[in-house]
């Protein structure tokens, strides 16, 4: 019956089955033992399927919907976006001994300079009531002999269309970690032969954080903007587990100076 509504005959059969089981339950105290034994066997088989259905339904209905783009954004935002990593399942949900330049879906690349990688990444299904993103990203870092670890998120074309120095670009993240570490966000905007960079540190004194990049003081050539990307740089990640429950971006015009 997947993908269609039950027919009249199926609804009628369901009502009859409900009445039958209700009658059997009422008469269980007085039924013959042979009849009761058969009913118990049938009821247990039926309960197996019902329990499986209820469990799967509770799981799916309680989770954020796949492909969700719902998240708070400024009222005057002219662009907002959640990367695919946090929207839907990836073809390969996890990787171990991750090498540098590893692609995580079509929009994110992981970089590091470790001689021996002891890094594991995996996509996980968010299940908390507060979560709006269907998926999260978890990194487990064990021994780390490198000097940097970063995630590079390529921003879509929409992010730079009509981009002006009067814009504020915001990064919003929900971050969990086993122990404190520093995380920096670096906005990179390629305009002609040059690349404008703005670096900010994420204020990780709370789970939900916002980082804003103000283009007003940049040397951006508005007529030659081609592409933009964000580097998330993790300082001292050794023996730590970092979970990005959500990562979203938005753009809005700033108030006049």
N, C-alpha and C positions, 0 to 999 in steps of 0.2 A: 504493500500500500504506500510505499515511499514515493513522494512526489505527486500524490493525488489524494483527493478527499475520499473517505469511505463511501461506498454506495449505500442505497437504501436497504438492500438485502443484508449487507455487512453490518449496518447499524442495528437492524432487527435481530440478527444472529447474536450480536454482542449483548443486547438487552436480555435475550433469552438465556445466554450463558450467565449473566449477572444474577438473574432470578434463580437459576438453577443452583448456583453456589450459595446464594443467600438462604435458599430453602435447606440445602444440605447443612449449613452451619446451624440453623435453627433446630434441625432434627438430630444433630449429632449425639445428643445425650440419650436418645431413645433408639437410634438406628441399630440394625443387626451388626454384629461385630465383623462379619464377612463383608458386608456392604461398606461399613466404616473404614475397613482396612483398604479397600479398593479406592475409596474417595481420598483417603490420606495420601496414597501413592500418586494419584492424579493431581492433588493439590500441591504436593511437593514439586512435581515436575513443572507445574504452572508457575509456582512461586520462583523457581530458578530463572525463568524467562522474565518474569515481572521485576525481580530484584535487579537483574542485569539492565533492563530498560530504565528503571528508576535511577540506578547509579549513573548510567551514561547521561540521562536527561539532566540530573542534578549537576553533574560535572559541566556539561556544555552550557546550560542555562545560567550557571553561576559565573562563568568566565567572560572576560571581555570578548566581544564579537571579532572574528577574524576579519582582517582588513580595516579595522577601525581607525578612523582619522579624527576621532573625537578627543579633544583636549582643550583646556583653557587657553585663550589667546587674547591679546590686546584688542579692544573694541575697534580700533582704527587700523588694524593690521591689513596690509594689502597683499600679504603672502604668508602662508603657514604650511608646515610640512612635517610628517613623521616618516623616517626612513623605513624601508621594507623590512629590515631586521626586526623591528618592533611591531610590524603590521601583520605579517603572515609567516608561515613556515618556510624555512630554507630547504633546498634539496638535500643538503648535508648539514644536519643540525649541530654536529660537534666535530672537533678535531683535537688531536693530541700531538705533543712535540711539534708545535706549530712553528713553521719556518717564516722568516721575514718575507714580506710581499705576498702573504697569503690573502686571497680574496674571501670575504665573508658575504656572499650574495653579490649583487651587482653594483653596490654603492659604497662598500666599506673595504678597506685594505688594512691589514695589520703589519706594522713594521717593528723590528727590533734589531739589535746588533749582538745578540748572544752567540757565543761560539757553540754552545750546546743548549738547545731549547728544552726547558722543562716547564713549558707553558701549555695549558689546555684551555680551549674556549668551547662554549656550547650555547646554543639557543634554548631557552627554557620557557615553558608556558606559565604566564602569570596567573595566579589563582587567588590573590588577595582581594578583598572586597573593594579596597581603595584603588586598585589598578585600573587604568583606562586603556593601557597598551595591551594587546593580546599576548605579546611575547617580550622577553627580556634577554639580555646577553650577560653571560657569566664567564669571567676569566679566573682561572686558578694558576697562580704563579708560585713555583717552588724555588729551587736555586736559580738565581738570576745573575749571570756574570757580565751582562751588558751595561751600557750607559744610558739607553733609552728604550722605552716601549710606548708605542703610539697607535691610535686608531685614526685613520684618515677617512673622513666622510665626504664624498663628492656631493655637492649641492646641485639640485636640478637646474635646468635652464631658467625656469621661472624665477629662481632666486635672484638672478642678475638682470633680468629684463626690466628696464626702467630704473635700475639701481642709481641712487643719487647720494651725494655727500650729506644730504639732509636725512638720511635713513639711519635708524637703529636696527641692528640685527641681533636678535635674542636667541640664546640657547637655553632650553629648560631640560633639566635632567633629574631623575630619581635614582640616587646612588646608594648602594649598600656596600660596606667593606668590613673585613674582619678586624683590621686595625687601621689607624689613620695613615693617610699618605697624601701627598700633594698631587693635584690634577690641574693641568693648565689647558686652556682652550686657545688655539691660535687660528684666527681667521686669515685666509689667504685669498686675495682677489687678483687675478691676472688681468691686466689692462695693457694691451699692446705688448711691448718687450719687457715690461716691468711687472712686478708682483708686489702688491701692498700687503703688509702683514700687521696684525694687531693681536697682541698676546694679553690674556687675562687669566687670573687664577680663579678656579671655582671655589666659592665660599662653602666649604664642606662642613659647616657647623650644624647642618640639618639635612634630612634625607632629600627634600625637594629643593633644588637650587636653580637660580637664574643667573645667567651671564650675559651681559649686553656689550656689544661692540658698537661704538659710536664712530661713524664715518666722518663726522664734521671736521675732525682735525687730521684726517688722512690726506694723502697726496693723490687721491683717486682721480684718474682721467675718466670722467663719466661717459665720454663718447667712445671709449675703446674697451669697455669691460667685456671680457670673454668668458670667464669661468671663475668659480669660487669653490673652495673646499675648507673644511675644518679639520685641524689636527687636535685630537685629545691626547695629551702627553701625560704619562703616569710616572711620577718620580719615586724611585725606591720601592718598586712593587714586590720585592722578594718576600716569599712566604706569606702571601696574602691572597684573599679571594675578594674580587671586586665584581659586583653585580649592577649593571645598568638596567633598572626596571623599565625605564622609558627615556627616550631622547627625542625632543621635538625642537623645531626652529620656527621663528616668525620674524616678520619684517614690518616696520611701521615708520612713518615719517616722524621725526623728532619735533618737539616744540621749537619755535623760532628762538634763536639766541638773542 
